[in-house]
Amino acid sequence: MGKPVYMDNAATTRVSDEALAAMLPHFTESYGNPSALYDLGQDAFRAVEDARASVAASLGALKSEIFFTSGGTESDNWAVASAAESLGGRGRHVIASAAEHNAVLRPLQRLEGKGFEVTLLPVDREGRVSPEALDSAIRPDTILVSIIAASNVVGTVQDVKRLAAVCRGRKVLFHTDAVQAAGHVPVDVRDWDVDLLSVSAHKFHGPKGAGALFSRIPRLPAPLILGGGQEKGGRSGTENVPGAAGLAAALAAAVRDMPRDSARLSAMRDRIIAGALRIPGVVLTGDPARRLPGHASFVVEGIRHSAHLINMLNGLGICASSGSACSASSREADHVLRALGYGWEPFASLRISLSPYNTDGEADYLLERLPGCVEALRRRDPHSSRFRGAAGGAPGARGRDGAAG
């Protein structure tokens, strides 16, 4: 088998040349501990601070407002936990959307066990949160609102600026999980007027295990890990110098190339959407217009389990997913799709997420093979007779632009 057709970039991405070049010296040359006083350590310290300044510039933040973490999950957990710890005496009510990533929902469940009350706002059929519904849900004891900036499952991009404005008017902290948004759509913490924002390097061609939390509030975030006092006392432990450098370089490159890449990926995405919707029983999920440039997501009626479709595509060398990579093995409909109102059975979910490394030939290959995969799986299911023979095509030999021959 030759090179796979990788279309699961919402799960993770290959490391960019810029990120790799920024990281390599800190494995073999500038490998000192940033807390050490000798030159080798101070070289590493300066690398971390340079990376912090670069990330701040990419997000429209101040250098002092950026805290490095191990990734988006930690950043989300830290934002939720620190708000509860710091503001729990003022109120014990938190609001999020029903379509949040589990990196927000699970910490909120933990808070409920500690006596906090959590309100999950509904989303509409496209996955959007209503600013009016948010305003109505805020109470005098609300201390935090957390709304995801762009859905990892259906690609919908929220109007974060309007949602944050509601919270600003009601004097409530606003956090957004921008893990899928950063590096793909413009993110400016000052323009959005958010208080807390999470990013993860491996979603925009940086390394795994590196992330950042933006905090506008000087007293936040509250300490997450105690020890040597790194990250201004908030996250102790020797800094991940290569990770910080790689994150900063990858984000800067993604922001620099965003106009060009966004136009190209949006065109490829729209072609994939148009082709997939020609298959009977395939429905686009998420906002048809306000969505991530390289994100196409569907439900496919007449297929009982998403894993069957993903595995068949994999057999043809196509790497795709059913939604969140964190729950890829689950046979249950993703909680995000349920929040959007997709509850019928049987159906499969399919997410195609592109990067600048994808080619038009790979898009052609997917569109050539997908109808046959859908039809073959429907033939196996006695409940999908109304779709049989309608999809056309068949799985076949691979070829063209990076697909194996």
Helices and strands as residue ranges (DSSP letters): E 5-6, H 17-23, H 25-28, H 39-59, G 63-65, E 66-69, H 72-87, E 93-97, H 102-113, E 117-121, H 131-137, E 142-146, H 160-170, E 173-177, H 189-192, E 196-200, G 201-203, E 211-215, H 241-276, E 282-284, E 295-301, H 306-315, E 318-319, G 325-327, H 335-339, E 347-353, H 360-379, G 382-387
